[in-house]
C-alpha cells in the first residue's frame, strides 16, 4: 500500500493526519455553498490544507499502515521515510509531485512549497451520496414580455350600445304606482280592524279573570280530620375519626391526662380499653378524615408531637 492511500483513508475519520518528517494534512468543515453565477449547489464537505511545520510522528499513519498491511510498526515507519525521500527528490528534480485523492505539491518562484488540494473526493462522511447540482435558470422576464406583446396585439375596445325608446314602459309604471297606492290603503284598513278585535278580546279576558279571583277569595277550605304532626329525628352523625393523645397501662394515668386535656379546652374523652389492655385517651372525635387530619396537625404543633390518628367506629 502506498502512503497516499493510507492518508486518504484516514482523512475520512480524523482532522489531522501527520506524515513524520514532512508535514500534516488538516481538514476543516465547510457548509453547503451556492455559486450564483453558475447556479451551482455544492454539498457540505471537508476542506484539506497542509501545514509543513507539524512533522512530529504521532504514530497514527504508521499504526494504520502496519494494521492494514500486517507488518510491524518499525517496518511501516521505514516505508514512510523512504516515501518521503522520493517526494523530496521529485520536488528537487521536477518541481512538483501529486498524491492521488489528496492533492498536488509544487515549488513556487521563491522555492516555497505550495499545496493544492484535490476535489475529486468529499471526505465528509455525512455528505456521502450528495453531489454537485446545477439548477436551470428560471426566466421569468420572458413570460412578462409575452404578456406585454399579447396585450399590445389584442387591445380591448368598448363600443357604446344604442338604447331604444319604449314608450309603453311609462304606462306600465303608472299602473304599478296606482296598484301600490290602493294596496297600502287597503292594508291600513285591515290593520285597524285587527286592532279593534284585539282590544275587545282584552276587555273580555279581564272581566273573566276578575270573576275567577272573586270566587277564589270566597272559597273556604276546612280540613275535618287533620293528620298528626310529624316529628323528625335526626340521627347522630358518626364520629369515626379520632385524634389519640396516648394509651396508658394504668387507668389512673389515663384519668390524669383526661383532666389535663379537658382543662386545656379539648373535647377529650376516654374509650374502652383496647385488645392490649391499654386505656386510650382522645383529644376529640371527628366526622370526616379532613377535619381529624387538620386537628391532629394543630395538636402536634402546639401541644403533643406524638398525637396520632385512629380510624374506628366506636
Secondary structure, DSSP 8 states (H G I E B T S, - for coil): --HHHHHHHHHTT-SEEEETTTEEEEEEEE--EEETTTTEEE--EEEEEEETT--S--SHHHHHHHHHHT--HHHHHHHHHHHHHHHHHHHHHHSEEEETTTEEEEE-TT--EEEEE--S----GGGTT---EE-----HHHHHHHHHHHHHHS------------THHHHHHHHHHHHHHHHHHHHHHHHHHHHHHHHHHHHHHHHHHHHHHHHHHH-----SS---------------EEEEEEEESSHHHHHHHHHHHHHTT---EE----TTS-EEEEEEEESSHHHHHHHHHHHHHHT-TT-EEEE---
